[in-house]
Amino acid sequence: MSFRAIVFDAYGTLYDVQSVLALTTELCGDKGEAVTQIWRLKQLEYSWLRGLMGDYEDFWSITRSSLNFALKSVGVEPTRSLCERLMNKYLDLDPYPEAHAALSSLTQCKRAILSNGSTHMLSTLVHASGIAALLDAVISVDLARTYKPNPACYALVEQTLDIPKADVLFVSSNGFDVAGAKHFGFKVAWIQRAGPSTSQSDPRLGPSQLFRALRGRAEEFGQQPDYRVGTLTDVASLL
Amino acid sequence: MSFRAIVFDAYGTLYDVQSVLALTTELCGDKGEAVTQIWRLKQLEYSWLRGLMGDYEDFWSITRSSLNFALKSVGVEPTRSLCERLMNKYLDLDPYPEAHAALSSLTQCKRAILSNGSTHMLSTLVHASGIAALLDAVISVDLARTYKPNPACYALVEQTLDIPKADVLFVSSNGFDVAGAKHFGFKVAWIQRAGPSTSQSDPRLGPSQLFRALRGRAEEFGQQPDYRVGTLTDVASLL
């Protein structure tokens, strides 16, 4: 296929949301794993709920609310200093080790991010991780004031890059995002990163296993991604 | 307060979604607990995602898709006979033991259900459980072709009962539904049924504990319910 733009999801696709785990463990001890997973699950829930309710607040606000929820849910007091340290990590998430090389290899088309993150969060993140120079655009759903998978978010790509959706390859590791991008009309590559759940031999799932069970599979929306790849560097082979 | 209508959520509020557990355990063995919790979590996710995506399918379809997901996620083959038995339980969920008495005591105003369930699911459910005669209306979001907390769903109450939202008490155990109903403008009573998470002494949460952690608390949307009650029979005291 020939694409004029490759557009990446950010959280979970270029950046490892699980990279907060070292800090949640340092600050919350043996509750760090539960905080990590509940935080991310609630962050996604809140984006969908605020989108559906028509009551937009930006992703920084949602990330803070979901952190408050996660801490309280396991009995940790969400003090200001604790929340500040954890929130700051969201501005400096680890990129996946191959992200830099993968973006560097894609020189024959436009490269962009389309993310739920706020404009400020994304700008900070791409500069902190040294990939800002490898991107032609960083598009925040802030412009549409709703969240993926609302089609208005995916429509921002054409509005920003002036490239029609038929010429766009969208890349995400998030099943709901794959479904939303397919429904919108992009060609979609799913980074199948979480792999199958490890639950099959352990009926008592811990937080990480349950997270993988909930988020690691393709969603049952009757839509399949056009491509399934194991890692970001495989994307170049789709061009 | 004087209300002209009391409107109840169905799943989790009048009917115990956890009552599928005996059957999931009978059919899936020690994976029954994980199937039960993942099924419900995904069912909610799919309602929000389809609502946000603008790609409505009714709740029967969503309940089936989320069951498929849940079974696959723990390595159980979603055979037709297995799925039929589990889906049929959703048409015959156990009402909470106090539901009949609570509805019977509320004779001074209109009584209704507003639920994500499809028209067919709800009709079957209220007849199977013997509460159909205690209700003036059973309102399905089918009419709006989207899901709670989309305000269009809550607006169905006035359209159906011809009672303005200021005169409605909405009752739900689901935190997202409480937030959505408050945002819409109802007075809201939260049935705080799940109670606090039991996780505080157990860093390794199992599926039921994680479900309670995710779903048993008030959501962090900056909106509080007007009333918090422990059980359906307490609702009469609010009138």
Interface residues (C-beta under 8 A of the other chain):
Chain A: G29 D30 K31 E33 A34 Q37 I38 L41 K42 E45 Y46 W48 L49 R50 G51 L52 M53 G54 D55 S65 S66 N68 F69 K72 S73 V74 G75 T146 Y147 P149 N150 P151 F176 A179 G180 H183 S197 S199 Q200 P203 R204 L205 G206 P207 L210 A213 L214 R217 E219 E220 F221 G222
Chain B: G29 D30 K31 E33 A34 Q37 I38 L41 K42 E45 Y46 W48 L49 R50 G51 L52 M53 G54 D55 S65 S66 N68 F69 K72 S73 V74 G75 T146 Y147 P149 N150 P151 F176 A179 G180 H183 S197 S199 Q200 P203 R204 L205 G206 P207 L210 A213 L214 R217 E219 E220 F221 G222
